[in-house]
Amino acid sequence: MTRLPLQAVLFDMDGTLVDTERLWWEAVEQVAGRALTEADQPEVLGRPVEHTAGWLATTTDRPVGDLADALHREFAARVRTGIEPRPGALALLDALARDAVPTALVTASPRAVADTVLEALGENRFAVSVTADDTEHTKPAPDPYLAACRALGVHPSGCVAVEDTETGVASAEAAGCAVLAVPSLAPIGPAPGRTVLTSLEGVTPERLRGLPPPRLRVMTWNLWHGGTKVRDHRAKQLKVITETDVDVVGLQETCGTAAGELAEALGWHHHRAGENLGLISRHPITATFGDPHVGFYGAAGVRIRVAEGAEVDVWTVHLDHTPYGPYEAAFDGLPAAGLIAHEEARLARMRDALRRIGSEVPVVLVGDFNSPSHLDWPDVEWPVTKAAEEAGLRDSYREAHPDPVRDPGHTWSPVHTGHEDGSGRPEPQDRIDFVLHRGLGVLDSRTYVGGSPRPWPDVEDNDWPSDHAAVITTYSLGTGAGPV
């Protein structure tokens, strides 16, 4: 199993790093003029000053602003004289510093209080601090944790948030972070992606590295007649798979044997479907889907076990290559209605594949669609990608790169620059290879071509053994926030 690397650790302040929940509780009691009970906890613990002030105003005659000012004064006075680090907090911060793991302070307290605590703990312990004054919405909204991740240049899925209240946990989980909960005054229940401990004592960076969710890196790759147009194609294919550190590859144009041969050389698992389709995976394959004797065009799928209790279905699809819409648009001037009408065969195959795809586990659908995307062409609602979207599948490349003008993501073709008919017309470049998903979080998606391939027909010695670019998407098995 490959886990996401630990990119940063994000610490709540009150009750997590320092024992200020008690001080805050005492401050609220002083301002409220009464002892607080368990029923008061949701309005006090993990809440910003303004929230608690508004709640107190409903039972007193004092204005919210006056109550907030009083709470600030009472709490700050107690912090200056009574701050105590929580057990294990400073030792964990020191260990993370030794391992060069970035840390951030993420608190619902105002900047003035946070700066007082930072002065006591040592400001140099944190690369970033985010307070209630720094985002429009504070906890339990995800904004503070997302702001900290942006400031650090990390992705939430690669971060662990350390929290002590349900409010803080909700904020961190909404942002997409793994959570280590160390309850202070109120209990916190277990949940997927959440670890609950009684103390930070004994917690190490190595323990935290085991908390981010598993990573899954998926590639789609049309091998171009198995790669046979290029000398030493199998060795070059293996080099690409190894260097890109992918976990699963959906293959098209395998010439029957490519999936098995690649998997055997890598020590991976594989599934062959007909003479054209295959899937190879470093993770165990627990089930196969679709017709194992499918024709040249069609779809095939596998279920892989990424981690204990975590499975993903991965499908590869290859759709008919004629008629080809970009040619009809560029060379024949066919209008949108005509282009869409000519997608019937591809659309039928796509719908057949979509009907076969289950909903029990997260899904990735990859392949050479031989059709552009409706997300890329402003004037053509290409129906193949539209049908996949309507089935709940999201385009990972466009999720990571929403602007098709700035990031066209062309996959056809790195070797065909001029049209093969010898007319001298430039080959229409387009994005026709896709990695779609449902139920996963996109960390990154990109097209990939190794080396600097020479154009057709002088391709025999190319390092890149295909006429398509590959598409590689890295997923988190959590569905957290999108790319930072």
Secondary structure, DSSP 8 states (H G I E B T S, - for coil): --B----EEEE--BTTTBS-HHHHHHHHHHHHTS---GGGHHHHTT--HHHHHHHHHTTSSS-HHHHHHHHHHHHHHHHHHH--B-TTHHHHHHHHHHTT--EEEE-SS-HHHHHHHHHHH-GGG-SEEE-TTSSSS-TTSSHHHHHHHHHHT--GGGEEEEESSHHHHHHHHHHT-EEEE--SSS----BTTEEE-S-STT--HHHHHTSS-BEEEEEEEE-SGGGTTSTTHHHHHHHHHHHHT-SEEEEE--TTTHHHHHHHHHT-EEEEETTTEEEEESS-EEEEES-TT--SSEEEEEEEEEETTEEEEEEEEE----S-HHHHHHTS---HHHHHHTTHHHHHHHHHHHHH--SSS-EEEEEE-SS--TTT-TT---HHHHHHHHTT-EEHHHHH---TTT-----B-SS--B-TTSS--B---B--EEEEEES-EEEEEEEE--S----TT--TT-SS--SS-EEEEEEESS------
